[in-house]
Amino acid sequence: MSAFRVEHLENLQDPRLDPFRELRENRVRRLGPVKAPSSPKTSSRADPPEPRLFIAEGEFVVRQLLLARRDRFRVRAMLVSPERFDRVHADFESLAQTSPSQPAPSHDANPRFDLFVAPSSLIEQVCGFDFHRGIIACGEELPGPTASQVANDSAVLLVLEDLTNHDNVGGLFRVARALGGSRAGVLLSPRCCDPLYRKSIRVSMGQVFHVPFASFSTWESLAPQLHGAGFRLFAMTPDAAATDLAQRGGLGSKPAIMLGSEGPGLTPEAISSADERIRIAIDPAADSLNVVTAGAIALHRFVVP
């Protein structure tokens, strides 16, 4: 059976288009929890967490969503132009059938998701912007790991504090995947922006679907967990008194690279939780490096032989 049900849409008011409406840059948050039909309570047990919806844009990013683990991310629906449908139909069918991103099929099961085909002009009206990528997907995020689980399963971590720029968060996930591969994880403080914002997903090139991540509450609780998992905490700072990364010797432990927001940098609480402060030597006329660049340099130094 097919992995998805293909339907051609022509009506701008079709309710099946609702998840894709008004996705301008001022609406970058996830769309919120999936609303289950109301029904009488039949058990006193707590309901499981509801999956949350997010938007993935572009052929490459949607491909990464199809390749993601099925216990973390699933496709709910896709919306494509007729031209792009002709190009990706067979390829996406093969990916959806063989990748771990969707539940295993059964002979009497319904298709796993809907693939809606609509004219580009209609899609632009629905989404609210010039639709040149040709394909957009609505996905579901399922419950993820805890910070402790991410740490125990990783050999290198990026630990992000108060990063509220979607480009930076997405860029760091791309860096983590490129330089850390399957060994990398990302931990985020409560004030970081959501990695599953539209723009963060797009800038990450879909790598957010492959790099395990979780939030943590406080440095006071996180540092002992990381030490227990064999990590050494490195606070990245432009402070001239910090250790020059280029002069840093062997590790003898797993690196947890701590990165703060541009401008303020890491908070005093973060700095005091670190085992060592690290700086990247730059021209004194320059103030600092972009946080994604700094993270990439540090990861390359600590991870790549």
HELIX and SHEET records of a PDB file:
HELIX    1   1 PRO A   15  PHE A   20  5                                   6    
HELIX    2   2 GLU A   59  LEU A   67  1                                   9    
HELIX    3   3 PRO A   82  THR A   98  1                                  17    
HELIX    4   4 SER A  120  CYS A  127  1                                   8    
HELIX    5   5 ALA A  147  ASP A  153  1                                   7    
HELIX    6   6 HIS A  166  VAL A  175  1                                  10    
HELIX    7   7 ALA A  176  GLY A  180  3                                   5    
HELIX    8   8 GLY A  181  ARG A  183  5                                   3    
HELIX    9   9 ARG A  198  VAL A  203  1                                   6    
HELIX   10  10 GLN A  207  PHE A  209  5                                   3    
HELIX   11  11 TRP A  219  GLY A  228  1                                  10    
HELIX   12  12 LEU A  245  GLN A  247  5                                   3    
HELIX   13  13 PRO A  268  SER A  273  1                                   6    
HELIX   14  14 VAL A  291  VAL A  303  1                                  13    
SHEET    1   A 6 PHE A   4  HIS A   8  0                                        
SHEET    2   A 6 PHE A 113  VAL A 117  1                                        
SHEET    3   A 6 PHE A  73  VAL A  80  1                                        
SHEET    4   A 6 ILE A 135  GLU A 141 -1                                        
SHEET    5   A 6 ARG A  52  GLU A  57 -1                                        
SHEET    6   A 6 GLY A  32  PRO A  33 -1                                        
SHEET    1   B 7 PHE A 213  SER A 215  0                                        
SHEET    2   B 7 ALA A 184  LEU A 188  1                                        
SHEET    3   B 7 VAL A 156  GLU A 161  1                                        
SHEET    4   B 7 LYS A 254  GLY A 260  1                                        
SHEET    5   B 7 PHE A 231  MET A 236  1                                        
SHEET    6   B 7 GLU A 276  ARG A 279  1                                        
SHEET    7   B 7 THR A 243  ASP A 244  1                                        
END                                                                             
